[in-house]
Amino acid sequence: MNAAELVRQHLIDPEICIRCNTCEETCPVHAIQHDARNYVVRFDTCENCRACIPPCPTGAIENYRRVARSNPYAIEDQFSWDELPAEAEPSPGETAELPADVVRITEIATAGQGGAALPPWSAAHPYEGLHTIARPAIATVTGNYRLTEDRASSDVHHIVLDFGRTAFPVLEGQSLGVIAPGLDAAGKAHHVRLYSIASPRNGERPGYNNLALTVKRVAADRAGRPVHGVCSNYLCDLKRGDQVKVVGPYGTSFLMPNHPGSSLMMICTGTGSAPMRAMTERRRRRAALGEGGRLMLFFGARAPAELPYFGPLMKLPKDFIDINLAFSRASDRPKRYVQDLIRDRGEDVANMLRDPESYIYVCGLKGMETGVNEAFAAVCGAHGMTWDAVLDGLKREARFHVETY
Amino acid sequence: MTIDYSERIPNNVDLAGNKTLQRALEHWQPRFLDWWRAMGPEGSTAFDVYLRTAVSAESDGWAHFDYVRMPEYRWGIFLSPPEPGRLISFGAHKGEPAWQEVPGEYRSTLRRIIVTQGDTEPASVEQQRLLGLTCPSLYDLRNLFQVNVEEGRHLWAMVYLLHAYFGRDGREEAEALLERRSGDADNPRILGAFNERTPDWLAFFLFAFFTDRDGKFQLAALTESGFDPLSRTCRFMLAEEAHHMFVGESGVGRIIQRTCQAMKEHRVEEPAKVRALGVIDLPTLQRYLNFHFSVTLDLYGAEISSNAANFHTQGLKGRFEETKIDDDHVLAGAQYPILDLAGDALVIKSASAVQALNERLRDDYIKECAAGVARWNRIIQKAGIGFELALPHKAFHRRIGTFADAHVSPEGRVVPESEWTHHSREWLPSQADRDFVATLMGRVTEPGKYANWISPPARGIDNKPTDFEYVRFA
C-alpha cells in the first residue's frame, strides 16, 4: 500500500506567463528553467523560498497543485502544457480541503497508477466535494435489493438513493462517501466510507435525481476473519424511505472519455464493476447516436452466481460490448482470472493498447493489479511492444486509470 | 542593500558617499521633474495611482505596492547586487575581471551605447503621454502609469551611469536626454521607432509587446557587458521591463479575446460587421502588428555591422544569453546565416558571425515574438475562430539595412513598387484603420468597468480584484 504524502507543487501558469525570464533570473537555487514554449519549476530543486513570487509581473508564478510527493509533475509534463492541469478545488464557501479519510482512501486506490492523474481530455468537468462532513447531503433510499443469488457466498446490494431537490451532480467513475450513523467503539463518529457510483450521470432512472451504489456486505476481513463492516451492513440493511448522510461527490480522474469514437477497456472484479456499469450504461443510453468506439469488459468473480449485474449484462448485444468473464471458483471449470482472459484476447488487447482513442480502467481488489500488469506485459511482449513504454504513454495521455482497494 | 528613501534621490549605490556625484544628480533632478511635468502623462499630477515601487534591489523588495501621487514617485538609482569576482565572459577580454571603471579606450563607444539606450526611455513616455485620456479601464490606466514611471526610472539608471562614469561629457548627454523630443522635426529622439506616434491603446499594447521587447533584448545584451555598473544597472531594469511586456502581451490578448467573444456571440466574421459590434477586427490587428513588428526590427540595425562586431570584441555588449551559449564566446572564424537580397529573390548567405551580431540578436528577438503570437493564436483557436495572426517576414517594411530599398510582402515575396503601393493598405494600417480604432477610444474610469473592445484581465495587479480602484482621482 502506498501511503503517499501529499505536498504542494509549485507550478507556473503557461496561459498567463509571458516568458519574461524574471523568475529564472531570480531563483537562487536554479529550480526554474525554460524551453521555447514554457517556463517550468523543477520539483526536487525548488525550496519554496518564494523569491520568484514578487518579481513576477503577471502572477503566473503563484500556482500550486497538490500532488503525491512521490509523483509530482515532471518538467517534461510542464513543458508540454498549454494550461495548468485542473485541480479539484472545492467550490467557494466550502471547507477548503477534502476530508482526510477521502484523501487517504483515494491515495490508496490510485496508487496503482502512480497517484493522482489527469482525466481523459474529453471527460466532462466533475464537481467535487460539494457536500462536506459538516454539511452532508441527505438522500432517501428508494430501492435496495440483493444482486447476487441467494446461494452465493457474497451479499452484494444494489442501492438506489434519491436526492430530491438537492444537487448531487455525478459522473461515471466518481465516488461518494457515506457516514454511518452512531459512534465507533472510541466514541467518535464513524469514518467516511467511499463507494463508486454505479449509475450514469443522468440518474439511475434517466432524468431523475437519483443514483445507484453497488455495496458488498462485509462479513470478513481480508484474512477471512469474521468482522462486521459498519457501513456496508448499514447500507445493505437500509429500507425504502430511510435517509442517508452523503458527502461528495469525489474523483476527478477516473472518468470516461466523451468524444465520439473513444473506446473503453474495463477490467474489474466484484464491486469494482460499479463504475463499469455506470460507463456501460452511459454508452448504452447513447448507443442510438452511433458515436462509435468499442467497449471491452474483463470481469472476474468467484462464480456466475456471485457476479453482480450478471443477468442484465448477459442481455447486452454482442456488437455493443465485448464481454469476457472469468470465474475462479466455478465448479465445472478450471480457475480463471481476468489476467488469463487478457492473455487469451491478446490480439484485441494489443490493438486497443495501440489505439490512441482507447481508455483503460481497472477497478477491484488490490490483488488484481499485479496479475493485470503481468498480463499486459505479456501481451505487449508478444506484439512487439514493451509494457513500460506503453504504460508511460497511456499515463501521459490519461488513458490508464486504476482504482483498487 | 535596502534603498534609503529618506535621501532626495533614493539609491542603493551609496550616493551620500560621493558628494560631487550627489550634487550633480540633485542638480539634474529638478530638470527631470520639469520634463516629467511637461512631457509625462497628460493631466495626471493629481492622481493617486496604485503603483509598484522598488524598496530594495533584492527579490523581496521589487514589488512594494501602494498608492503614489505620480510626480511624487521616488525615481531613484538601483543596481542589482554585485556578483563577487565576476569575469568578462566574451570577446577579447574574456576571462579578465569585469571593469568597475570605464576603460579609457572604450569610453566614447560605451557612452554612445548608454545614450542610445537612455534616449528610448523618455521617448516612450512622450509617445504615450496622451493615452491616459482614453484609457479603457482603471486597471489599464494604472498599468500605463506603471510603465511610464518605470521608463522614467530607466532614464535615471542611464543618467546615473553618465554622471558617475563619463564626467562632463556624460553630464551634457544627460541634459540632452531631456531636450530631445519624440517626433520633433528639429530635435528628434535617436531611433526611428521612438519617433512614431502611439495614438491609441492598440498601438500602445503592440508597442509594449514588440518595442519594449527590443528593450529587453538590448538590456539583456548589455547585462552581459564587461563594464560591471552597466551590467548591474541593466539587470535590475530587466526585472522592471518584464512588466511592460506583460502589459503588451496581455493587452493584445484581451483585445483578441473580446473580439472573438463578440464574433461568436453574433456569428459574424466579416471585418465590417465585426467593427459594427464595437470591437477591433482581427485583420486590423494583424496590420497593426505588421507595422509595430517591422519598425521594431529596424532597431537592431544593419545586418552586417562593424560597430556590433566591435561592441562584442571589446566586451561591451554581449549576445542574448551570452553566458548560456556553448561556444568560444570570441566567435573566431564563426559564421552566421543572414538574409540577403539577390535581384528579386531573398537568399540566405553565410557571414562572419561577429559581423552579424545585430542579425543574431534580431533573430533571437523574432523567436520570442513568434512564441508570443502563438499564444495569442491559442486564444483565437480556443474560441473556435478560423483566423491566425502571423509575424510578417523579416524583410517586410524595413527602413534600415539590406531591405531598406526593397519592397517585400508580409509573406516574404519581393514585389515591384507598383504592387507594394497597391497592396500596402492591406498590409499596414491605413488612416481609415487608425480612424476606426480611434472611434473606440473612450475613457472608462469606473472601477470594474472595461471598454467594450477589451476583455477584463484574468487577474488583477498584486492579487487585487479586477474592480479594484487602481487609480484615485483627486
Chai-1 contact restraints between the chains, C-beta under 6 A:
chainA,res_idxA,chainB,res_idxB,connection_type,confidence,min_distance_angstrom,max_distance_angstrom,comment,restraint_id
A,I18,B,M245,contact,1.0,0.0,6.0,A-B,restraint_1
A,I18,B,F246,contact,1.0,0.0,6.0,A-B,restraint_2
A,I18,B,E249,contact,1.0,0.0,6.0,A-B,restraint_3
A,C20,B,A242,contact,1.0,0.0,6.0,A-B,restraint_4
A,C20,B,M245,contact,1.0,0.0,6.0,A-B,restraint_5
A,T22,B,A239,contact,1.0,0.0,6.0,A-B,restraint_6
A,T22,B,A242,contact,1.0,0.0,6.0,A-B,restraint_7
A,T26,B,S59,contact,1.0,0.0,6.0,A-B,restraint_8
A,A51,B,S59,contact,1.0,0.0,6.0,A-B,restraint_9
A,P54,B,W62,contact,1.0,0.0,6.0,A-B,restraint_10
A,P54,B,A63,contact,1.0,0.0,6.0,A-B,restraint_11
A,P55,B,S59,contact,1.0,0.0,6.0,A-B,restraint_12
A,P55,B,W62,contact,1.0,0.0,6.0,A-B,restraint_13
A,P55,B,A239,contact,1.0,0.0,6.0,A-B,restraint_14
A,P57,B,A242,contact,1.0,0.0,6.0,A-B,restraint_15
A,P57,B,H243,contact,1.0,0.0,6.0,A-B,restraint_16
A,P57,B,F246,contact,1.0,0.0,6.0,A-B,restraint_17
A,T58,B,F246,contact,1.0,0.0,6.0,A-B,restraint_18
A,G59,B,R459,contact,1.0,0.0,6.0,A-B,restraint_19
